[in-house]
Amino acid sequence: MKILIIGPSGSGKTTFAKKLTQKTKFPYFDLDNVYWNNDGDKKFIFKRTPEERVNLIHRITQHSDWIVDGIYTKDWATPVYEQADHILFIHTNLWLRDYRILKRFLKRLFGIEKNEPNGSIRALIALLCFNHRIEKDYRQKIDTKIKECGKTYMIIR
């Protein structure tokens, strides 16, 4: 079974995906690790090349079962949408997402949580702005991508 979990930052998609992975034992993949080159010490700074993304997506989709989470709609992510048996869109309240983003930022800033991305205030503000834009613009992009792939999805609130 192939499951794609999508949703804005702070929606709970990664937490849900990891819990589902524990129950199913399916391999888990985060599209952030496809888009960003997170192999070194610095996370979320260097983007992978389009060719690298396509190759990584190809490797992911070769698995018979998988759980993928992310919010990407560019062409390189299309095979994940096309091959998903189930697409779940986690949509939580905007202000709850903002709270979670800020909480995660502070945990990473003070070393409480590992996998620290670019911990700058600028990065936090950019993520919060993106979180607000997603309410209008990005949801339509997701709907379009899913329809183009001939799929439907379930909204989880």
C-alpha positions in Angstrom: 0.0 0.0 0.0 1.3 3.5 -0.9 0.1 6.4 1.2 0.8 10.1 0.6 0.2 12.4 3.5 0.1 16.1 2.6 -0.5 19.2 4.6 1.0 22.5 5.6 3.9 23.0 8.0 2.7 22.4 11.6 -0.4 20.4 10.5 0.8 17.2 12.1 1.5 15.3 8.9 5.0 14.1 9.9 3.8 13.0 13.4 0.9 11.2 11.8 3.1 9.6 9.1 5.7 8.4 11.7 2.9 6.9 13.9 1.4 5.1 10.8 4.9 3.9 9.9 5.3 2.3 13.4 2.0 0.5 13.0 2.4 -0.7 9.4 6.2 -1.1 9.3 6.1 0.5 5.8 9.2 2.6 4.9 8.7 6.3 5.5 10.0 9.1 3.3 9.8 12.9 3.9 9.7 14.9 0.7 11.7 17.6 2.5 14.7 15.2 2.3 14.1 14.9 -1.4 13.9 18.6 -2.0 16.7 19.6 0.4 20.1 18.1 0.6 20.0 17.3 4.3 23.0 14.9 4.2 25.5 17.1 6.0 25.4 19.1 9.2 23.4 22.0 7.8 19.8 21.2 7.2 17.3 22.9 4.9 19.9 25.2 3.3 21.0 23.5 0.1 18.5 22.4 -2.5 19.0 19.2 -4.5 19.3 19.4 -8.2 16.1 18.5 -10.2 17.9 15.4 -11.4 18.7 14.3 -7.9 15.1 14.8 -6.9 13.8 12.8 -9.8 16.2 9.9 -9.0 15.2 9.9 -5.3 11.5 9.9 -6.1 12.2 7.0 -8.5 13.9 5.0 -5.7 11.0 5.7 -3.3 8.3 4.7 -5.7 10.1 1.4 -6.4 9.0 0.1 -3.0 5.9 -2.0 -2.9 4.7 -0.1 0.2 5.5 3.3 1.4 4.4 6.3 3.4 5.5 9.7 2.1 4.8 13.1 3.7 5.2 16.5 2.2 3.6 19.5 0.6 5.4 19.7 -2.8 3.5 19.9 -6.0 6.2 20.4 -8.6 6.7 17.9 -11.5 9.4 16.0 -9.7 6.9 14.9 -7.0 4.2 13.8 -9.5 5.1 10.1 -9.4 4.3 10.0 -5.7 0.8 11.5 -6.4 0.2 9.1 -9.3 1.2 6.0 -7.5 -0.4 6.7 -4.1 -3.2 4.3 -3.2 -4.4 6.8 -0.6 -3.9 10.5 -0.3 -4.6 12.1 3.0 -4.7 15.9 3.4 -4.2 17.0 7.0 -5.8 20.4 7.5 -5.6 21.9 10.9 -6.4 25.4 12.1 -4.1 28.1 10.9 -3.3 29.4 14.4 -2.6 25.9 15.8 -0.1 25.4 12.9 1.5 28.8 13.7 1.8 27.7 17.4 3.3 24.4 16.4 5.8 26.0 14.1 6.9 28.5 16.8 7.1 25.7 19.4 9.3 23.5 17.1 11.5 26.5 16.3 12.1 27.2 20.0 12.7 23.5 20.8 15.4 23.4 18.0 16.8 26.8 19.0 17.4 25.6 22.6 18.6 22.1 21.6 15.5 20.3 23.0 14.8 18.8 19.5 17.3 17.5 17.1 17.4 17.8 13.3 17.8 21.6 13.6 17.1 23.4 10.3 18.2 26.9 9.5 17.3 28.3 12.9 17.2 32.0 11.9 14.4 34.3 12.7 14.3 35.0 8.9 13.6 31.3 8.3 10.9 31.3 11.0 9.1 34.3 9.5 9.3 32.9 6.0 7.8 29.6 7.2 5.0 31.5 9.0 4.3 33.6 5.9 4.2 30.5 3.8 1.8 28.9 6.3 -0.6 31.8 5.8 -0.3 31.8 2.0 -1.2 28.2 1.9 -4.7 29.0 3.0 -5.4 30.7 -0.3 -2.9 29.8 -3.0 -1.4 26.5 -2.2 -4.5 24.6 -1.5 -5.6 25.2 -5.1 -2.2 23.9 -6.3 -2.7 20.7 -4.3 -6.3 20.3 -5.7 -5.0 20.8 -9.2 -2.1 18.3 -8.8 -4.3 15.6 -7.4 -6.9 16.1 -10.1 -4.2 16.0 -12.8 -3.1 12.7 -11.5 -6.6 11.3 -11.6 -6.8 10.9 -7.8 -9.0 11.9 -5.0 -8.1 12.6 -1.4 -9.5 12.5 2.1 -9.3 15.6 4.4 -8.4 15.0 8.0 -9.1 17.8 10.4 
